Amino acid sequence: MAKNLKLSLLIFAIGVFMAALDNGIITSSLTTLIYSFGVSQHGVHGQ
């Protein structure tokens, strides 16, 4: 049982790390993407 719990927590931690990494990449490159595609921030956020 403890082995399954450790494996589950490891998989969960990897998922959280991947989500944070993805968020960091998108946030830092959003300005470049907006400029490259020639859209306004208003169009990107859909408001």
N, CA, C, O and CB atoms as a CASP TS submission, in Angstrom:
PFRMAT TS
TARGET T0000
AUTHOR 0000-0000-0000
METHOD Language model
MODEL 1
PARENT N/A
ATOM      1  N   MET     1       0.821  -1.201   0.000  1.00  0.00           N
ATOM      2  CA  MET     1       0.000   0.000   0.000  1.00  0.00           C
ATOM      3  C   MET     1       0.858   1.256   0.000  1.00  0.00           C
ATOM      4  O   MET     1       0.552   2.206  -0.721  1.00  0.00           O
ATOM      5  CB  MET     1      -0.931   0.003   1.202  1.00  0.00           C
ATOM      6  N   ALA     2       1.903   1.282   0.775  1.00  0.00           N
ATOM      7  CA  ALA     2       2.760   2.461   0.846  1.00  0.00           C
ATOM      8  C   ALA     2       3.457   2.712  -0.482  1.00  0.00           C
ATOM      9  O   ALA     2       3.703   3.860  -0.851  1.00  0.00           O
ATOM     10  CB  ALA     2       3.793   2.303   1.958  1.00  0.00           C
ATOM     11  N   LYS     3       3.776   1.635  -1.202  1.00  0.00           N
ATOM     12  CA  LYS     3       4.435   1.787  -2.501  1.00  0.00           C
ATOM     13  C   LYS     3       3.495   2.461  -3.496  1.00  0.00           C
ATOM     14  O   LYS     3       3.919   3.320  -4.269  1.00  0.00           O
ATOM     15  CB  LYS     3       4.896   0.415  -3.044  1.00  0.00           C
ATOM     16  N   ASN     4       2.224   2.075  -3.480  1.00  0.00           N
ATOM     17  CA  ASN     4       1.233   2.688  -4.367  1.00  0.00           C
ATOM     18  C   ASN     4       1.029   4.162  -4.029  1.00  0.00           C
ATOM     19  O   ASN     4       0.860   4.991  -4.923  1.00  0.00           O
ATOM     20  CB  ASN     4      -0.102   1.939  -4.276  1.00  0.00           C
ATOM     21  N   LEU     5       1.045   4.483  -2.743  1.00  0.00           N
ATOM     22  CA  LEU     5       0.879   5.871  -2.315  1.00  0.00           C
ATOM     23  C   LEU     5       2.059   6.719  -2.781  1.00  0.00           C
ATOM     24  O   LEU     5       1.867   7.833  -3.267  1.00  0.00           O
ATOM     25  CB  LEU     5       0.735   5.952  -0.784  1.00  0.00           C
ATOM     26  N   LYS     6       3.263   6.206  -2.638  1.00  0.00           N
ATOM     27  CA  LYS     6       4.452   6.940  -3.078  1.00  0.00           C
ATOM     28  C   LYS     6       4.428   7.154  -4.591  1.00  0.00           C
ATOM     29  O   LYS     6       4.763   8.237  -5.072  1.00  0.00           O
ATOM     30  CB  LYS     6       5.732   6.187  -2.668  1.00  0.00           C
ATOM     31  N   LEU     7       4.039   6.138  -5.328  1.00  0.00           N
ATOM     32  CA  LEU     7       3.962   6.257  -6.775  1.00  0.00           C
ATOM     33  C   LEU     7       2.908   7.283  -7.177  1.00  0.00           C
ATOM     34  O   LEU     7       3.132   8.083  -8.085  1.00  0.00           O
ATOM     35  CB  LEU     7       3.652   4.900  -7.406  1.00  0.00           C
ATOM     36  N   SER     8       1.774   7.261  -6.511  1.00  0.00           N
ATOM     37  CA  SER     8       0.709   8.226  -6.798  1.00  0.00           C
ATOM     38  C   SER     8       1.170   9.650  -6.517  1.00  0.00           C
ATOM     39  O   SER     8       0.914  10.555  -7.313  1.00  0.00           O
ATOM     40  CB  SER     8      -0.540   7.907  -5.971  1.00  0.00           C
ATOM     41  N   LEU     9       1.841   9.852  -5.401  1.00  0.00           N
ATOM     42  CA  LEU     9       2.333  11.192  -5.067  1.00  0.00           C
ATOM     43  C   LEU     9       3.412  11.652  -6.043  1.00  0.00           C
ATOM     44  O   LEU     9       3.475  12.834  -6.380  1.00  0.00           O
ATOM     45  CB  LEU     9       2.881  11.214  -3.640  1.00  0.00           C
ATOM     46  N   LEU    10       4.249  10.743  -6.493  1.00  0.00           N
ATOM     47  CA  LEU    10       5.274  11.084  -7.468  1.00  0.00           C
ATOM     48  C   LEU    10       4.638  11.519  -8.785  1.00  0.00           C
ATOM     49  O   LEU    10       5.041  12.524  -9.371  1.00  0.00           O
ATOM     50  CB  LEU    10       6.214   9.896  -7.696  1.00  0.00           C
ATOM     51  N   ILE    11       3.661  10.774  -9.240  1.00  0.00           N
ATOM     52  CA  ILE    11       2.978  11.122 -10.494  1.00  0.00           C
ATOM     53  C   ILE    11       2.256  12.464 -10.348  1.00  0.00           C
ATOM     54  O   ILE    11       2.276  13.284 -11.266  1.00  0.00           O
ATOM     55  CB  ILE    11       1.971  10.008 -10.897  1.00  0.00           C
ATOM     56  N   PHE    12       1.629  12.683  -9.213  1.00  0.00           N
ATOM     57  CA  PHE    12       0.949  13.960  -8.955  1.00  0.00           C
ATOM     58  C   PHE    12       1.951  15.116  -8.957  1.00  0.00           C
ATOM     59  O   PHE    12       1.689  16.163  -9.548  1.00  0.00           O
ATOM     60  CB  PHE    12       0.195  13.911  -7.604  1.00  0.00           C
ATOM     61  N   ALA    13       3.094  14.928  -8.301  1.00  0.00           N
ATOM     62  CA  ALA    13       4.114  15.977  -8.234  1.00  0.00           C
ATOM     63  C   ALA    13       4.673  16.292  -9.618  1.00  0.00           C
ATOM     64  O   ALA    13       4.917  17.455  -9.939  1.00  0.00           O
ATOM     65  CB  ALA    13       5.249  15.559  -7.293  1.00  0.00           C
ATOM     66  N   ILE    14       4.874  15.275 -10.428  1.00  0.00           N
ATOM     67  CA  ILE    14       5.359  15.492 -11.791  1.00  0.00           C
ATOM     68  C   ILE    14       4.320  16.282 -12.596  1.00  0.00           C
ATOM     69  O   ILE    14       4.678  17.172 -13.367  1.00  0.00           O
ATOM     70  CB  ILE    14       5.671  14.137 -12.485  1.00  0.00           C
ATOM     71  N   GLY    15       3.063  15.962 -12.420  1.00  0.00           N
ATOM     72  CA  GLY    15       1.998  16.689 -13.117  1.00  0.00           C
ATOM     73  C   GLY    15       1.938  18.152 -12.712  1.00  0.00           C
ATOM     74  O   GLY    15       1.769  19.025 -13.563  1.00  0.00           O
ATOM     75  N   VAL    16       2.075  18.427 -11.420  1.00  0.00           N
ATOM     76  CA  VAL    16       2.072  19.809 -10.941  1.00  0.00           C
ATOM     77  C   VAL    16       3.278  20.562 -11.498  1.00  0.00           C
ATOM     78  O   VAL    16       3.159  21.712 -11.922  1.00  0.00           O
ATOM     79  CB  VAL    16       2.075  19.852  -9.394  1.00  0.00           C
ATOM     80  N   PHE    17       4.439  19.907 -11.494  1.00  0.00           N
ATOM     81  CA  PHE    17       5.641  20.530 -12.034  1.00  0.00           C
ATOM     82  C   PHE    17       5.479  20.841 -13.521  1.00  0.00           C
ATOM     83  O   PHE    17       5.858  21.924 -13.970  1.00  0.00           O
ATOM     84  CB  PHE    17       6.854  19.622 -11.814  1.00  0.00           C
ATOM     85  N   MET    18       4.927  19.917 -14.280  1.00  0.00           N
ATOM     86  CA  MET    18       4.739  20.131 -15.714  1.00  0.00           C
ATOM     87  C   MET    18       3.758  21.275 -15.978  1.00  0.00           C
ATOM     88  O   MET    18       3.957  22.063 -16.903  1.00  0.00           O
ATOM     89  CB  MET    18       4.238  18.843 -16.383  1.00  0.00           C
ATOM     90  N   ALA    19       2.712  21.368 -15.178  1.00  0.00           N
ATOM     91  CA  ALA    19       1.744  22.461 -15.337  1.00  0.00           C
ATOM     92  C   ALA    19       2.394  23.806 -15.036  1.00  0.00           C
ATOM     93  O   ALA    19       2.170  24.777 -15.758  1.00  0.00           O
ATOM     94  CB  ALA    19       0.525  22.246 -14.418  1.00  0.00           C
ATOM     95  N   ALA    20       3.194  23.870 -13.980  1.00  0.00           N
ATOM     96  CA  ALA    20       3.881  25.116 -13.640  1.00  0.00           C
ATOM     97  C   ALA    20       4.889  25.500 -14.716  1.00  0.00           C
ATOM     98  O   ALA    20       5.012  26.674 -15.065  1.00  0.00           O
ATOM     99  CB  ALA    20       4.584  24.986 -12.286  1.00  0.00           C
ATOM    100  N   LEU    21       5.601  24.523 -15.234  1.00  0.00           N
ATOM    101  CA  LEU    21       6.572  24.779 -16.288  1.00  0.00           C
ATOM    102  C   LEU    21       5.877  25.291 -17.552  1.00  0.00           C
ATOM    103  O   LEU    21       6.346  26.244 -18.175  1.00  0.00           O
ATOM    104  CB  LEU    21       7.373  23.504 -16.596  1.00  0.00           C
ATOM    105  N   ASP    22       4.783  24.674 -17.923  1.00  0.00           N
ATOM    106  CA  ASP    22       4.020  25.099 -19.090  1.00  0.00           C
ATOM    107  C   ASP    22       3.495  26.523 -18.903  1.00  0.00           C
ATOM    108  O   ASP    22       3.562  27.342 -19.820  1.00  0.00           O
ATOM    109  CB  ASP    22       2.855  24.129 -19.351  1.00  0.00           C
ATOM    110  N   ASN    23       2.980  26.805 -17.730  1.00  0.00           N
ATOM    111  CA  ASN    23       2.468  28.146 -17.433  1.00  0.00           C
ATOM    112  C   ASN    23       3.580  29.183 -17.535  1.00  0.00           C
ATOM    113  O   ASN    23       3.366  30.268 -18.074  1.00  0.00           O
ATOM    114  CB  ASN    23       1.835  28.185 -16.031  1.00  0.00           C
ATOM    115  N   GLY    24       4.746  28.863 -17.031  1.00  0.00           N
ATOM    116  CA  GLY    24       5.866  29.790 -17.109  1.00  0.00           C
ATOM    117  C   GLY    24       6.309  30.051 -18.534  1.00  0.00           C
ATOM    118  O   GLY    24       6.635  31.184 -18.890  1.00  0.00           O
ATOM    119  N   ILE    25       6.322  29.014 -19.347  1.00  0.00           N
ATOM    120  CA  ILE    25       6.732  29.168 -20.745  1.00  0.00           C
ATOM    121  C   ILE    25       5.722  30.018 -21.508  1.00  0.00           C
ATOM    122  O   ILE    25       6.109  30.932 -22.236  1.00  0.00           O
ATOM    123  CB  ILE    25       6.888  27.790 -21.421  1.00  0.00           C
ATOM    124  N   ILE    26       4.452  29.733 -21.352  1.00  0.00           N
ATOM    125  CA  ILE    26       3.417  30.478 -22.066  1.00  0.00           C
ATOM    126  C   ILE    26       3.382  31.930 -21.612  1.00  0.00           C
ATOM    127  O   ILE    26       3.258  32.832 -22.440  1.00  0.00           O
ATOM    128  CB  ILE    26       2.048  29.829 -21.857  1.00  0.00           C
ATOM    129  N   THR    27       3.487  32.165 -20.321  1.00  0.00           N
ATOM    130  CA  THR    27       3.446  33.525 -19.810  1.00  0.00           C
ATOM    131  C   THR    27       4.612  34.353 -20.336  1.00  0.00           C
ATOM    132  O   THR    27       4.439  35.510 -20.718  1.00  0.00           O
ATOM    133  CB  THR    27       3.454  33.516 -18.292  1.00  0.00           C
ATOM    134  N   SER    28       5.791  33.758 -20.353  1.00  0.00           N
ATOM    135  CA  SER    28       6.952  34.527 -20.807  1.00  0.00           C
ATOM    136  C   SER    28       6.969  34.728 -22.312  1.00  0.00           C
ATOM    137  O   SER    28       7.570  35.694 -22.783  1.00  0.00           O
ATOM    138  CB  SER    28       8.223  33.841 -20.378  1.00  0.00           C
ATOM    139  N   SER    29       6.341  33.865 -23.080  1.00  0.00           N
ATOM    140  CA  SER    29       6.373  34.000 -24.533  1.00  0.00           C
ATOM    141  C   SER    29       5.105  34.638 -25.104  1.00  0.00           C
ATOM    142  O   SER    29       5.008  34.822 -26.318  1.00  0.00           O
ATOM    143  CB  SER    29       6.582  32.649 -25.162  1.00  0.00           C
ATOM    144  N   LEU    30       4.149  34.971 -24.267  1.00  0.00           N
ATOM    145  CA  LEU    30       2.875  35.503 -24.761  1.00  0.00           C
ATOM    146  C   LEU    30       3.058  36.807 -25.520  1.00  0.00           C
ATOM    147  O   LEU    30       2.415  37.016 -26.548  1.00  0.00           O
ATOM    148  CB  LEU    30       1.911  35.716 -23.606  1.00  0.00           C
ATOM    149  N   THR    31       3.924  37.685 -25.033  1.00  0.00           N
ATOM    150  CA  THR    31       4.145  38.956 -25.715  1.00  0.00           C
ATOM    151  C   THR    31       4.703  38.732 -27.116  1.00  0.00           C
ATOM    152  O   THR    31       4.278  39.387 -28.068  1.00  0.00           O
ATOM    153  CB  THR    31       5.095  39.840 -24.902  1.00  0.00           C
ATOM    154  N   THR    32       5.647  37.814 -27.243  1.00  0.00           N
ATOM    155  CA  THR    32       6.231  37.512 -28.552  1.00  0.00           C
ATOM    156  C   THR    32       5.189  36.906 -29.484  1.00  0.00           C
ATOM    157  O   THR    32       5.140  37.246 -30.667  1.00  0.00           O
ATOM    158  CB  THR    32       7.424  36.556 -28.402  1.00  0.00           C
ATOM    159  N   LEU    33       4.366  36.020 -28.964  1.00  0.00           N
ATOM    160  CA  LEU    33       3.324  35.407 -29.785  1.00  0.00           C
ATOM    161  C   LEU    33       2.306  36.443 -30.262  1.00  0.00           C
ATOM    162  O   LEU    33       1.873  36.408 -31.414  1.00  0.00           O
ATOM    163  CB  LEU    33       2.616  34.303 -29.001  1.00  0.00           C
ATOM    164  N   ILE    34       1.929  37.354 -29.382  1.00  0.00           N
ATOM    165  CA  ILE    34       0.973  38.405 -29.746  1.00  0.00           C
ATOM    166  C   ILE    34       1.548  39.251 -30.878  1.00  0.00           C
ATOM    167  O   ILE    34       0.853  39.551 -31.849  1.00  0.00           O
ATOM    168  CB  ILE    34       0.632  39.299 -28.517  1.00  0.00           C
ATOM    169  N   TYR    35       2.819  39.634 -30.753  1.00  0.00           N
ATOM    170  CA  TYR    35       3.455  40.451 -31.786  1.00  0.00           C
ATOM    171  C   TYR    35       3.586  39.677 -33.099  1.00  0.00           C
ATOM    172  O   TYR    35       3.339  40.230 -34.171  1.00  0.00           O
ATOM    173  CB  TYR    35       4.836  40.926 -31.314  1.00  0.00           C
ATOM    174  N   SER    36       3.967  38.421 -33.022  1.00  0.00           N
ATOM    175  CA  SER    36       4.185  37.619 -34.225  1.00  0.00           C
ATOM    176  C   SER    36       2.910  37.421 -35.033  1.00  0.00           C
ATOM    177  O   SER    36       2.940  37.456 -36.263  1.00  0.00           O
ATOM    178  CB  SER    36       4.759  36.274 -33.850  1.00  0.00           C
ATOM    179  N   PHE    37       1.793  37.212 -34.347  1.00  0.00           N
ATOM    180  CA  PHE    37       0.538  36.977 -35.048  1.00  0.00           C
ATOM    181  C   PHE    37      -0.239  38.259 -35.322  1.00  0.00           C
ATOM    182  O   PHE    37      -1.266  38.236 -36.000  1.00  0.00           O
ATOM    183  CB  PHE    37      -0.317  36.032 -34.254  1.00  0.00           C
ATOM    184  N   GLY    38       0.251  39.374 -34.796  1.00  0.00           N
ATOM    185  CA  GLY    38      -0.376  40.666 -35.072  1.00  0.00           C
ATOM    186  C   GLY    38      -1.754  40.825 -34.476  1.00  0.00           C
ATOM    187  O   GLY    38      -2.627  41.430 -35.097  1.00  0.00           O
ATOM    188  N   VAL    39      -1.966  40.303 -33.299  1.00  0.00           N
ATOM    189  CA  VAL    39      -3.264  40.463 -32.627  1.00  0.00           C
ATOM    190  C   VAL    39      -3.097  41.358 -31.405  1.00  0.00           C
ATOM    191  O   VAL    39      -1.988  41.543 -30.902  1.00  0.00           O
ATOM    192  CB  VAL    39      -3.855  39.080 -32.214  1.00  0.00           C
ATOM    193  N   SER    40      -4.196  41.901 -30.943  1.00  0.00           N
ATOM    194  CA  SER    40      -4.150  42.715 -29.743  1.00  0.00           C
ATOM    195  C   SER    40      -4.336  41.831 -28.519  1.00  0.00           C
ATOM    196  O   SER    40      -4.824  40.706 -28.625  1.00  0.00           O
ATOM    197  CB  SER    40      -5.221  43.819 -29.787  1.00  0.00           C
ATOM    198  N   GLN    41      -3.950  42.336 -27.374  1.00  0.00           N
ATOM    199  CA  GLN    41      -4.154  41.564 -26.141  1.00  0.00           C
ATOM    200  C   GLN    41      -5.630  41.374 -25.874  1.00  0.00           C
ATOM    201  O   GLN    41      -6.034  40.380 -25.269  1.00  0.00           O
ATOM    202  CB  GLN    41      -3.488  42.257 -24.945  1.00  0.00           C
ATOM    203  N   HIS    42      -6.433  42.316 -26.318  1.00  0.00           N
ATOM    204  CA  HIS    42      -7.878  42.182 -26.154  1.00  0.00           C
ATOM    205  C   HIS    42      -8.379  40.943 -26.910  1.00  0.00           C
ATOM    206  O   HIS    42      -9.243  40.222 -26.411  1.00  0.00           O
ATOM    207  CB  HIS    42      -8.606  43.460 -26.655  1.00  0.00           C
ATOM    208  N   GLY    43      -7.850  40.701 -28.086  1.00  0.00           N
ATOM    209  CA  GLY    43      -8.242  39.536 -28.872  1.00  0.00           C
ATOM    210  C   GLY    43      -7.749  38.232 -28.282  1.00  0.00           C
ATOM    211  O   GLY    43      -8.400  37.197 -28.425  1.00  0.00           O
ATOM    212  N   VAL    44      -6.600  38.273 -27.618  1.00  0.00           N
ATOM    213  CA  VAL    44      -6.024  37.063 -27.034  1.00  0.00           C
ATOM    214  C   VAL    44      -6.811  36.622 -25.822  1.00  0.00           C
ATOM    215  O   VAL    44      -7.056  35.429 -25.640  1.00  0.00           O
ATOM    216  CB  VAL    44      -4.566  37.288 -26.655  1.00  0.00           C
ATOM    217  N   HIS    45      -7.209  37.567 -24.991  1.00  0.00           N
ATOM    218  CA  HIS    45      -7.904  37.219 -23.752  1.00  0.00           C
ATOM    219  C   HIS    45      -9.397  36.979 -23.972  1.00  0.00           C
ATOM    220  O   HIS    45     -10.082  36.483 -23.078  1.00  0.00           O
ATOM    221  CB  HIS    45      -7.709  38.318 -22.723  1.00  0.00           C
ATOM    222  N   GLY    46      -9.894  37.321 -25.131  1.00  0.00           N
ATOM    223  CA  GLY    46     -11.277  37.040 -25.473  1.00  0.00           C
ATOM    224  C   GLY    46     -12.297  37.848 -24.721  1.00  0.00           C
ATOM    225  O   GLY    46     -13.420  37.391 -24.507  1.00  0.00           O
ATOM    226  N   GLN    47     -11.931  39.023 -24.323  1.00  0.00           N
ATOM    227  CA  GLN    47     -12.873  39.876 -23.572  1.00  0.00           C
ATOM    228  C   GLN    47     -13.579  40.824 -24.474  1.00  0.00           C
ATOM    229  O   GLN    47     -14.405  41.614 -24.015  1.00  0.00           O
ATOM    230  CB  GLN    47     -12.164  40.651 -22.488  1.00  0.00           C
TER
END
